[in-house]
Amino acid sequence: MWTMREYFALLLLVGTTTASANYASNYAPRIGDDPARDTFGQKEEDLVKIAKCCEDDEILLDGHCVTQKQANYTELWKPTFEAEDTYEGAQPVKEPKYTLLHGQPKCKSNEKQWDVYSHPTGTDRLVMMLNGQLRHYVSDQEDPEQKAKEMYGVDDFDSEEVQAKAIHYDYSFGHYCADKAILTKDNLIITYAKICVPSPDKWASTDNLMKKAIDPAFHALAMVSYLVVAIVYFVLPQLRDLVGNMITSMTLCLIVEQSASIVKIFTEFGNHISFMVADSVQYIALLAAFCWLNALGYYVWNTFRSNNVFLRSTDRKKYCLYSMYVWSSTFCIAATAIFAHFTLETNVPMVGGVAFAAQETIGWLALSVLFTSMGFTLIVNLCFVLTTINKLKRMPTYGRIHLKMKTSFRTFLLVFGVMTFGWVSLLLSLLKYDGLIYCNIIVNVIEALAILYICVFGQKRVKFLLGKTCNCCIPNENPDGFEWGEEMTAINAGY
């Protein structure tokens, strides 16, 4: 005979099992919920998430969710899956294991909801990709093959390639919901989707003006500024010493960085360029510029640290040695960043145009490698600055070479400060806040104009040499800091 305690335990076990079964049968996850496992015991993260607008037993009837019994429709909605390389007439793909989450998409503040109806006789087609993204194919009444030939400039298109290359839009989970819909007015049963599309921006808006008009103009002005510095230090023979060659090399790297940055502004032309290559060229060129600045700082610091300031090797030989340091360091760091991106990056950012597929671009892991290396060179340069200042304070007198190197140190110090400020601004702009991006656009051109002034118009010697070369604008100042031949030229010219 069972005791009362055993009867009570049996009743408790039966009640708990019944409640769990009812919960498992009635529970349906929604968009934003995160159950650990589904009813079959499989982990939720192993399933492809599909967004359904209505509940499992509901369907859209004239824009409203009603039960299938009310709509007099018995067939359950199932997503139609498609692979990236699918073409017309291909074999159906194997459906992935998926779970349906119910609810409306959560659009961003700059997006709005849009209804799309997919019907065989319509101009829109909705398919589900194997990764859970909803693909919206857009077409018109023109011949798709002829339109594809005109768009891509290819004459030998196969009919099977047209669909794969057609214009389409992809929407990730959370930015769409799909379902079966019945339109009683038109007597149609179609596939329906509610998607999040960008709100139309006016051309005169602040964001468009800053990013599409002012930013390219400022980049062009910055490139012209750096080009003037490079030409001046390369053309004038008196400035083609080791310091001048370093400044020329640094500004050329900055020109390449600005050129690659311009390419990324107009993302709507994504099919003509590779944002991955543009990003890589931009940041690697910027890294090379910081390495050249570091080499300049070391050269100035080492000259003041040395007891014998007379040169024992030519500038050409030293420039080759510094070039080996700069380009080998840049190559090794860039190779490490690219390796980290393709092997260790877990969340690869995508950039795409309005009518073109999204492209992969450089991720945070590679950026951290590059920007950390730049930051390390700035710390080393700061040590060069502090030790050189202490050395100058302890020097009772200055020789001719020391006076020349003092001018080079002043140039290095100012350029170091300007590039550090620009580096911090660029780093903050990567956070993608509009205010920080606008500030970086302004700081970018200020940095270029400041380097132009520091290296050219802020130096008496450079202005004098330019005036003598161009036979104009010769300033009336004393010739301190000039070479012996330059002093004689200044005396003969009445300077």
Contacts in CASP RR format, 6 or more apart in sequence:
PFRMAT RR
TARGET T0000
AUTHOR 0000-0000-0000
METHOD contacts of the structure
MODEL  1
MWTMREYFALLLLVGTTTASANYASNYAPRIGDDPARDTFGQKEEDLVKI
AKCCEDDEILLDGHCVTQKQANYTELWKPTFEAEDTYEGAQPVKEPKYTL
LHGQPKCKSNEKQWDVYSHPTGTDRLVMMLNGQLRHYVSDQEDPEQKAKE
MYGVDDFDSEEVQAKAIHYDYSFGHYCADKAILTKDNLIITYAKICVPSP
DKWASTDNLMKKAIDPAFHALAMVSYLVVAIVYFVLPQLRDLVGNMITSM
TLCLIVEQSASIVKIFTEFGNHISFMVADSVQYIALLAAFCWLNALGYYV
WNTFRSNNVFLRSTDRKKYCLYSMYVWSSTFCIAATAIFAHFTLETNVPM
VGGVAFAAQETIGWLALSVLFTSMGFTLIVNLCFVLTTINKLKRMPTYGR
IHLKMKTSFRTFLLVFGVMTFGWVSLLLSLLKYDGLIYCNIIVNVIEALA
ILYICVFGQKRVKFLLGKTCNCCIPNENPDGFEWGEEMTAINAGY
2 10 0 8 1.000
24 39 0 8 1.000
28 55 0 8 1.000
28 56 0 8 1.000
28 100 0 8 1.000
28 102 0 8 1.000
29 35 0 8 1.000
29 99 0 8 1.000
29 101 0 8 1.000
29 102 0 8 1.000
30 101 0 8 1.000
30 102 0 8 1.000
30 103 0 8 1.000
31 51 0 8 1.000
31 101 0 8 1.000
31 102 0 8 1.000
31 103 0 8 1.000
31 104 0 8 1.000
31 105 0 8 1.000
31 106 0 8 1.000
31 173 0 8 1.000
31 174 0 8 1.000
31 177 0 8 1.000
32 101 0 8 1.000
33 101 0 8 1.000
34 44 0 8 1.000
35 44 0 8 1.000
36 43 0 8 1.000
36 44 0 8 1.000
37 43 0 8 1.000
37 44 0 8 1.000
38 44 0 8 1.000
38 47 0 8 1.000
38 99 0 8 1.000
42 97 0 8 1.000
44 99 0 8 1.000
46 97 0 8 1.000
47 97 0 8 1.000
47 98 0 8 1.000
47 99 0 8 1.000
48 96 0 8 1.000
48 97 0 8 1.000
48 98 0 8 1.000
48 99 0 8 1.000
48 130 0 8 1.000
48 131 0 8 1.000
48 132 0 8 1.000
49 98 0 8 1.000
49 99 0 8 1.000
49 101 0 8 1.000
49 132 0 8 1.000
49 173 0 8 1.000
50 79 0 8 1.000
50 98 0 8 1.000
50 99 0 8 1.000
50 100 0 8 1.000
50 101 0 8 1.000
50 128 0 8 1.000
50 132 0 8 1.000
50 173 0 8 1.000
50 178 0 8 1.000
51 100 0 8 1.000
51 101 0 8 1.000
51 102 0 8 1.000
51 103 0 8 1.000
51 105 0 8 1.000
51 134 0 8 1.000
51 173 0 8 1.000
51 174 0 8 1.000
51 176 0 8 1.000
51 177 0 8 1.000
51 178 0 8 1.000
52 77 0 8 1.000
52 100 0 8 1.000
52 101 0 8 1.000
52 102 0 8 1.000
52 103 0 8 1.000
52 177 0 8 1.000
52 178 0 8 1.000
52 179 0 8 1.000
53 60 0 8 1.000
53 65 0 8 1.000
53 102 0 8 1.000
53 103 0 8 1.000
53 104 0 8 1.000
53 177 0 8 1.000
53 178 0 8 1.000
53 179 0 8 1.000
53 192 0 8 1.000
53 194 0 8 1.000
54 60 0 8 1.000
54 65 0 8 1.000
54 102 0 8 1.000
54 103 0 8 1.000
54 179 0 8 1.000
55 65 0 8 1.000
55 102 0 8 1.000
56 76 0 8 1.000
56 100 0 8 1.000
56 102 0 8 1.000
57 67 0 8 1.000
57 68 0 8 1.000
58 65 0 8 1.000
58 66 0 8 1.000
58 67 0 8 1.000
58 68 0 8 1.000
59 65 0 8 1.000
59 66 0 8 1.000
59 67 0 8 1.000
59 68 0 8 1.000
59 71 0 8 1.000
59 73 0 8 1.000
59 77 0 8 1.000
59 179 0 8 1.000
59 180 0 8 1.000
59 181 0 8 1.000
59 182 0 8 1.000
60 66 0 8 1.000
60 179 0 8 1.000
60 180 0 8 1.000
60 181 0 8 1.000
60 182 0 8 1.000
60 192 0 8 1.000
61 70 0 8 1.000
61 71 0 8 1.000
61 181 0 8 1.000
61 182 0 8 1.000
61 184 0 8 1.000
62 182 0 8 1.000
62 183 0 8 1.000
62 184 0 8 1.000
62 185 0 8 1.000
63 181 0 8 1.000
63 192 0 8 1.000
68 74 0 8 1.000
68 76 0 8 1.000
71 182 0 8 1.000
73 180 0 8 1.000
73 182 0 8 1.000
73 189 0 8 1.000
75 180 0 8 1.000
77 179 0 8 1.000
77 180 0 8 1.000
79 98 0 8 1.000
79 128 0 8 1.000
79 178 0 8 1.000
80 127 0 8 1.000
80 128 0 8 1.000
80 191 0 8 1.000
81 93 0 8 1.000
81 95 0 8 1.000
81 96 0 8 1.000
81 127 0 8 1.000
81 128 0 8 1.000
81 129 0 8 1.000
81 130 0 8 1.000
82 93 0 8 1.000
82 127 0 8 1.000
82 128 0 8 1.000
82 129 0 8 1.000
82 130 0 8 1.000
82 135 0 8 1.000
83 93 0 8 1.000
83 129 0 8 1.000
83 130 0 8 1.000
84 129 0 8 1.000
84 164 0 8 1.000
85 164 0 8 1.000
86 93 0 8 1.000
86 163 0 8 1.000
86 164 0 8 1.000
87 160 0 8 1.000
87 161 0 8 1.000
87 163 0 8 1.000
87 164 0 8 1.000
88 159 0 8 1.000
88 160 0 8 1.000
88 163 0 8 1.000
89 160 0 8 1.000
93 130 0 8 1.000
96 130 0 8 1.000
98 132 0 8 1.000
101 173 0 8 1.000
103 177 0 8 1.000
104 113 0 8 1.000
104 177 0 8 1.000
104 194 0 8 1.000
105 113 0 8 1.000
105 174 0 8 1.000
105 175 0 8 1.000
105 176 0 8 1.000
105 177 0 8 1.000
105 194 0 8 1.000
105 195 0 8 1.000
105 196 0 8 1.000
106 174 0 8 1.000
106 175 0 8 1.000
106 196 0 8 1.000
107 113 0 8 1.000
107 175 0 8 1.000
107 196 0 8 1.000
108 196 0 8 1.000
110 198 0 8 1.000
110 199 0 8 1.000
111 175 0 8 1.000
111 196 0 8 1.000
111 197 0 8 1.000
111 198 0 8 1.000
111 199 0 8 1.000
112 196 0 8 1.000
112 197 0 8 1.000
112 199 0 8 1.000
113 194 0 8 1.000
113 195 0 8 1.000
113 196 0 8 1.000
113 197 0 8 1.000
114 194 0 8 1.000
114 195 0 8 1.000
114 196 0 8 1.000
114 197 0 8 1.000
115 192 0 8 1.000
115 193 0 8 1.000
115 194 0 8 1.000
116 124 0 8 1.000
116 126 0 8 1.000
116 136 0 8 1.000
116 192 0 8 1.000
116 193 0 8 1.000
116 194 0 8 1.000
116 195 0 8 1.000
117 124 0 8 1.000
117 181 0 8 1.000
117 183 0 8 1.000
117 190 0 8 1.000
117 191 0 8 1.000
117 192 0 8 1.000
118 124 0 8 1.000
118 125 0 8 1.000
118 126 0 8 1.000
118 190 0 8 1.000
118 191 0 8 1.000
118 192 0 8 1.000
118 193 0 8 1.000
119 188 0 8 1.000
119 190 0 8 1.000
119 191 0 8 1.000
123 138 0 8 1.000
123 139 0 8 1.000
123 140 0 8 1.000
123 141 0 8 1.000
124 136 0 8 1.000
124 137 0 8 1.000
124 138 0 8 1.000
124 139 0 8 1.000
125 136 0 8 1.000
125 137 0 8 1.000
125 139 0 8 1.000
126 134 0 8 1.000
126 135 0 8 1.000
126 136 0 8 1.000
126 137 0 8 1.000
126 178 0 8 1.000
126 191 0 8 1.000
126 193 0 8 1.000
127 134 0 8 1.000
127 135 0 8 1.000
127 137 0 8 1.000
128 134 0 8 1.000
128 135 0 8 1.000
128 178 0 8 1.000
129 135 0 8 1.000
129 170 0 8 1.000
132 172 0 8 1.000
132 173 0 8 1.000
133 170 0 8 1.000
133 171 0 8 1.000
133 172 0 8 1.000
133 173 0 8 1.000
134 170 0 8 1.000
134 171 0 8 1.000
134 176 0 8 1.000
134 178 0 8 1.000
134 193 0 8 1.000
134 195 0 8 1.000
135 168 0 8 1.000
135 169 0 8 1.000
135 170 0 8 1.000
135 171 0 8 1.000
136 168 0 8 1.000
136 169 0 8 1.000
136 170 0 8 1.000
136 171 0 8 1.000
136 193 0 8 1.000
136 195 0 8 1.000
137 163 0 8 1.000
137 166 0 8 1.000
137 167 0 8 1.000
137 168 0 8 1.000
138 166 0 8 1.000
138 167 0 8 1.000
138 168 0 8 1.000
138 169 0 8 1.000
139 166 0 8 1.000
139 167 0 8 1.000
140 147 0 8 1.000
144 162 0 8 1.000
144 163 0 8 1.000
144 166 0 8 1.000
145 157 0 8 1.000
145 159 0 8 1.000
145 162 0 8 1.000
148 154 0 8 1.000
148 157 0 8 1.000
148 161 0 8 1.000
148 162 0 8 1.000
148 165 0 8 1.000
148 166 0 8 1.000
149 155 0 8 1.000
149 157 0 8 1.000
151 167 0 8 1.000
152 165 0 8 1.000
157 165 0 8 1.000
167 355 0 8 1.000
167 356 0 8 1.000
168 357 0 8 1.000
169 195 0 8 1.000
169 355 0 8 1.000
170 357 0 8 1.000
170 358 0 8 1.000
171 195 0 8 1.000
171 196 0 8 1.000
174 196 0 8 1.000
175 195 0 8 1.000
175 196 0 8 1.000
176 193 0 8 1.000
176 194 0 8 1.000
176 195 0 8 1.000
176 196 0 8 1.000
177 193 0 8 1.000
177 194 0 8 1.000
178 191 0 8 1.000
178 192 0 8 1.000
178 193 0 8 1.000
179 191 0 8 1.000
179 192 0 8 1.000
179 193 0 8 1.000
180 189 0 8 1.000
180 190 0 8 1.000
180 191 0 8 1.000
180 192 0 8 1.000
181 189 0 8 1.000
181 190 0 8 1.000
181 191 0 8 1.000
181 192 0 8 1.000
182 188 0 8 1.000
182 189 0 8 1.000
183 189 0 8 1.000
183 190 0 8 1.000
201 207 0 8 1.000
201 208 0 8 1.000
202 208 0 8 1.000
203 209 0 8 1.000
207 434 0 8 1.000
210 437 0 8 1.000
210 438 0 8 1.000
210 441 0 8 1.000
211 265 0 8 1.000
211 437 0 8 1.000
211 441 0 8 1.000
212 265 0 8 1.000
212 266 0 8 1.000
214 441 0 8 1.000
215 265 0 8 1.000
215 441 0 8 1.000
216 262 0 8 1.000
216 265 0 8 1.000
218 441 0 8 1.000
218 442 0 8 1.000
218 444 0 8 1.000
218 445 0 8 1.000
219 258 0 8 1.000
219 261 0 8 1.000
219 262 0 8 1.000
219 265 0 8 1.000
219 444 0 8 1.000
219 445 0 8 1.000
220 262 0 8 1.000
221 445 0 8 1.000
221 448 0 8 1.000
221 449 0 8 1.000
222 254 0 8 1.000
222 258 0 8 1.000
222 444 0 8 1.000
222 445 0 8 1.000
222 447 0 8 1.000
222 448 0 8 1.000
222 449 0 8 1.000
223 255 0 8 1.000
223 258 0 8 1.000
223 259 0 8 1.000
223 448 0 8 1.000
225 448 0 8 1.000
225 449 0 8 1.000
225 451 0 8 1.000
225 452 0 8 1.000
226 251 0 8 1.000
226 252 0 8 1.000
226 254 0 8 1.000
226 255 0 8 1.000
226 258 0 8 1.000
226 448 0 8 1.000
226 451 0 8 1.000
226 452 0 8 1.000
227 251 0 8 1.000
227 255 0 8 1.000
228 452 0 8 1.000
228 456 0 8 1.000
229 247 0 8 1.000
229 248 0 8 1.000
229 251 0 8 1.000
229 451 0 8 1.000
229 452 0 8 1.000
229 455 0 8 1.000
229 456 0 8 1.000
230 248 0 8 1.000
230 251 0 8 1.000
230 252 0 8 1.000
230 255 0 8 1.000
232 239 0 8 1.000
232 455 0 8 1.000
232 456 0 8 1.000
232 462 0 8 1.000
232 466 0 8 1.000
233 239 0 8 1.000
233 240 0 8 1.000
233 244 0 8 1.000
233 245 0 8 1.000
233 247 0 8 1.000
233 248 0 8 1.000
233 251 0 8 1.000
233 455 0 8 1.000
234 240 0 8 1.000
234 248 0 8 1.000
235 469 0 8 1.000
236 462 0 8 1.000
236 465 0 8 1.000
236 466 0 8 1.000
236 469 0 8 1.000
238 461 0 8 1.000
238 465 0 8 1.000
238 483 0 8 1.000
238 486 0 8 1.000
239 462 0 8 1.000
239 465 0 8 1.000
241 315 0 8 1.000
242 299 0 8 1.000
242 315 0 8 1.000
242 318 0 8 1.000
242 319 0 8 1.000
242 322 0 8 1.000
243 296 0 8 1.000
243 299 0 8 1.000
243 300 0 8 1.000
243 408 0 8 1.000
243 411 0 8 1.000
245 315 0 8 1.000
245 319 0 8 1.000
246 292 0 8 1.000
246 295 0 8 1.000
246 296 0 8 1.000
246 299 0 8 1.000
246 319 0 8 1.000
246 322 0 8 1.000
247 296 0 8 1.000
247 411 0 8 1.000
247 455 0 8 1.000
249 292 0 8 1.000
249 323 0 8 1.000
249 326 0 8 1.000
250 289 0 8 1.000
250 292 0 8 1.000
250 293 0 8 1.000
250 296 0 8 1.000
251 289 0 8 1.000
251 451 0 8 1.000
251 455 0 8 1.000
253 285 0 8 1.000
253 286 0 8 1.000
253 288 0 8 1.000
253 289 0 8 1.000
253 292 0 8 1.000
254 285 0 8 1.000
254 286 0 8 1.000
254 289 0 8 1.000
254 448 0 8 1.000
254 451 0 8 1.000
256 281 0 8 1.000
256 285 0 8 1.000
257 281 0 8 1.000
257 282 0 8 1.000
257 283 0 8 1.000
257 285 0 8 1.000
257 286 0 8 1.000
257 289 0 8 1.000
258 444 0 8 1.000
258 448 0 8 1.000
260 278 0 8 1.000
260 279 0 8 1.000
260 281 0 8 1.000
260 282 0 8 1.000
260 285 0 8 1.000
261 278 0 8 1.000
261 282 0 8 1.000
263 273 0 8 1.000
263 278 0 8 1.000
264 275 0 8 1.000
264 278 0 8 1.000
264 279 0 8 1.000
264 282 0 8 1.000
264 351 0 8 1.000
267 275 0 8 1.000
267 351 0 8 1.000
267 352 0 8 1.000
267 353 0 8 1.000
268 353 0 8 1.000
268 354 0 8 1.000
268 355 0 8 1.000
268 356 0 8 1.000
269 353 0 8 1.000
270 351 0 8 1.000
270 352 0 8 1.000
270 353 0 8 1.000
270 356 0 8 1.000
270 359 0 8 1.000
271 356 0 8 1.000
274 359 0 8 1.000
275 351 0 8 1.000
275 352 0 8 1.000
275 359 0 8 1.000
275 360 0 8 1.000
275 361 0 8 1.000
276 359 0 8 1.000
276 360 0 8 1.000
276 361 0 8 1.000
276 362 0 8 1.000
279 361 0 8 1.000
279 362 0 8 1.000
280 334 0 8 1.000
280 338 0 8 1.000
280 362 0 8 1.000
283 337 0 8 1.000
283 362 0 8 1.000
283 367 0 8 1.000
283 370 0 8 1.000
284 330 0 8 1.000
284 334 0 8 1.000
284 370 0 8 1.000
286 370 0 8 1.000
286 374 0 8 1.000
286 426 0 8 1.000
287 330 0 8 1.000
287 333 0 8 1.000
287 334 0 8 1.000
287 370 0 8 1.000
287 373 0 8 1.000
287 374 0 8 1.000
288 326 0 8 1.000
288 327 0 8 1.000
288 330 0 8 1.000
289 419 0 8 1.000
290 373 0 8 1.000
290 374 0 8 1.000
290 375 0 8 1.000
290 377 0 8 1.000
290 378 0 8 1.000
290 419 0 8 1.000
290 423 0 8 1.000
291 325 0 8 1.000
291 326 0 8 1.000
291 329 0 8 1.000
291 330 0 8 1.000
291 377 0 8 1.000
292 326 0 8 1.000
293 377 0 8 1.000
293 381 0 8 1.000
293 412 0 8 1.000
293 415 0 8 1.000
293 416 0 8 1.000
293 419 0 8 1.000
294 377 0 8 1.000
294 380 0 8 1.000
294 381 0 8 1.000
295 322 0 8 1.000
295 325 0 8 1.000
295 326 0 8 1.000
296 408 0 8 1.000
296 412 0 8 1.000
296 415 0 8 1.000
297 381 0 8 1.000
297 384 0 8 1.000
297 412 0 8 1.000
297 416 0 8 1.000
298 384 0 8 1.000
299 318 0 8 1.000
299 322 0 8 1.000
300 384 0 8 1.000
300 388 0 8 1.000
300 405 0 8 1.000
300 408 0 8 1.000
300 409 0 8 1.000
300 412 0 8 1.000
301 384 0 8 1.000
301 387 0 8 1.000
301 388 0 8 1.000
303 309 0 8 1.000
303 401 0 8 1.000
303 405 0 8 1.000
304 388 0 8 1.000
304 391 0 8 1.000
304 392 0 8 1.000
304 395 0 8 1.000
304 402 0 8 1.000
304 405 0 8 1.000
304 409 0 8 1.000
305 387 0 8 1.000
305 391 0 8 1.000
309 399 0 8 1.000
309 401 0 8 1.000
309 402 0 8 1.000
309 405 0 8 1.000
310 401 0 8 1.000
333 369 0 8 1.000
333 370 0 8 1.000
333 373 0 8 1.000
334 370 0 8 1.000
336 369 0 8 1.000
337 362 0 8 1.000
337 366 0 8 1.000
337 367 0 8 1.000
337 369 0 8 1.000
337 370 0 8 1.000
338 366 0 8 1.000
340 365 0 8 1.000
340 366 0 8 1.000
340 369 0 8 1.000
341 348 0 8 1.000
341 362 0 8 1.000
341 363 0 8 1.000
341 365 0 8 1.000
341 366 0 8 1.000
344 365 0 8 1.000
345 363 0 8 1.000
345 364 0 8 1.000
345 365 0 8 1.000
345 366 0 8 1.000
347 363 0 8 1.000
347 364 0 8 1.000
348 360 0 8 1.000
348 361 0 8 1.000
348 363 0 8 1.000
349 360 0 8 1.000
349 361 0 8 1.000
349 362 0 8 1.000
349 363 0 8 1.000
349 364 0 8 1.000
350 358 0 8 1.000
350 359 0 8 1.000
350 360 0 8 1.000
350 361 0 8 1.000
351 358 0 8 1.000
351 359 0 8 1.000
351 361 0 8 1.000
352 358 0 8 1.000
352 359 0 8 1.000
367 430 0 8 1.000
371 423 0 8 1.000
371 427 0 8 1.000
374 423 0 8 1.000
375 423 0 8 1.000
378 416 0 8 1.000
378 420 0 8 1.000
378 423 0 8 1.000
381 416 0 8 1.000
382 416 0 8 1.000
385 412 0 8 1.000
385 413 0 8 1.000
385 416 0 8 1.000
388 409 0 8 1.000
392 406 0 8 1.000
392 409 0 8 1.000
395 402 0 8 1.000
398 406 0 8 1.000
403 480 0 8 1.000
403 481 0 8 1.000
404 481 0 8 1.000
404 483 0 8 1.000
407 459 0 8 1.000
407 461 0 8 1.000
407 481 0 8 1.000
411 454 0 8 1.000
411 455 0 8 1.000
411 459 0 8 1.000
414 450 0 8 1.000
414 454 0 8 1.000
415 451 0 8 1.000
415 454 0 8 1.000
415 455 0 8 1.000
418 447 0 8 1.000
418 450 0 8 1.000
418 451 0 8 1.000
418 454 0 8 1.000
419 447 0 8 1.000
419 451 0 8 1.000
421 443 0 8 1.000
421 447 0 8 1.000
422 440 0 8 1.000
422 443 0 8 1.000
422 444 0 8 1.000
422 447 0 8 1.000
425 436 0 8 1.000
425 439 0 8 1.000
425 440 0 8 1.000
425 443 0 8 1.000
425 444 0 8 1.000
426 440 0 8 1.000
426 444 0 8 1.000
428 436 0 8 1.000
428 439 0 8 1.000
428 440 0 8 1.000
429 436 0 8 1.000
429 437 0 8 1.000
429 439 0 8 1.000
429 440 0 8 1.000
455 462 0 8 1.000
456 462 0 8 1.000
456 463 0 8 1.000
456 466 0 8 1.000
457 463 0 8 1.000
460 475 0 8 1.000
460 477 0 8 1.000
460 480 0 8 1.000
460 481 0 8 1.000
461 481 0 8 1.000
461 482 0 8 1.000
461 486 0 8 1.000
463 473 0 8 1.000
463 475 0 8 1.000
464 474 0 8 1.000
464 475 0 8 1.000
464 477 0 8 1.000
464 479 0 8 1.000
464 482 0 8 1.000
464 486 0 8 1.000
464 490 0 8 1.000
464 495 0 8 1.000
465 486 0 8 1.000
466 473 0 8 1.000
467 473 0 8 1.000
467 474 0 8 1.000
468 474 0 8 1.000
468 489 0 8 1.000
468 493 0 8 1.000
474 493 0 8 1.000
474 495 0 8 1.000
476 495 0 8 1.000
477 495 0 8 1.000
479 486 0 8 1.000
479 487 0 8 1.000
479 490 0 8 1.000
479 491 0 8 1.000
479 495 0 8 1.000
482 490 0 8 1.000
489 495 0 8 1.000
END
